[in-house]
Amino acid sequence: MGSLSAADDKKTIAAMIALQSRTWLGVPVRKIPPDLMALQEVIYETKPDIIIETGTFWGGSGLFMAGILESLGKGRIISIDLVAKRNRHPRMVCLGGNSTSTEILERVRSLIKPSDRVMVDLDSAHNLEHVRKELELYGPLVTPGNYLIVEDTNVGDPAEAVSEFLGANPQFIVDKSREKFSTFFPGGWLRRAGSACS
Ligand SMILES: C[S@@+](CC[C@H](N)C(=O)[O-])C[C@H]1O[C@@H](n2cnc3c(N)ncnc32)[C@H](O)[C@@H]1O
């Protein structure tokens, strides 16, 4: 994997700083607008019943995704952070704990019905070991045709974890079409083979 040039690095850091001031309906959100747009398209097209988000932060991204589910008239977002954050929307369920702990996994599983279509968005800690573990635990929950989004693949460790995961899980493919806008998750928009909508 190539490393970032000094100029790219500077650009990424500046963009990261700018992220701090982004909000969705007044709630801070740590995503760039093109990634929010792409997320909206993914949710609209695949219509998941459940979205699992690791890394709530202030809840801006959860509120954003819950609002799209509201527009579709169905679905819930389960959002996990080390400490349960404020619930921002009736379609949002906030859980507190380590996303890779057995307790959290059990609580997440208990909220999913067998018929649910499930999408996952990994945006908690971005170190190799953690992303690797999240992929191992949450990857199997994603249903055919739905997405497993691994955020911040532009900074190294998450990209390495994705590459390992794809080697062992050929049922997932990188959907490059989701990178038509600028993205902080290059190679991180993974779609599970199959059809999402009946
Ligand atoms: C990048 S922020 C999430 C940003 C949010 N998804 C958004 O777009 O606005 C990462 C969050 O992950 C949480 N976090 C870090 N390690 C975690 C872990 N092991 N389990 C659950 N959450 C974790 C942090 O507390 C932080 O709020």
The ligand as an ORCA input file, in Angstrom:
! r2SCAN-3c Opt
* xyz 0 1
  C     -14.963      9.266     14.191
  S     -15.973      9.335     15.619
  C     -17.554      8.880     14.995
  C     -18.109      9.925     14.096
  C     -19.579      9.766     13.748
  N     -19.871      8.475     13.189
  C     -19.947     10.839     12.752
  O     -19.800     10.619     11.542
  O     -20.323     11.933     13.193
  C     -15.438      7.934     16.474
  C     -16.233      7.580     17.715
  O     -15.911      6.231     18.048
  C     -15.920      6.075     19.429
  N     -15.119      4.889     19.766
  C     -13.774      4.769     19.845
  N     -13.423      3.517     20.183
  C     -14.582      2.806     20.298
  C     -14.880      1.462     20.632
  N     -13.920      0.583     20.907
  N     -16.173      1.068     20.661
  C     -17.163      1.958     20.390
  N     -16.930      3.257     20.081
  C     -15.674      3.676     20.033
  C     -15.346      7.396     19.942
  O     -15.764      7.602     21.272
  C     -15.910      8.411     18.943
  O     -17.090      9.025     19.428
*
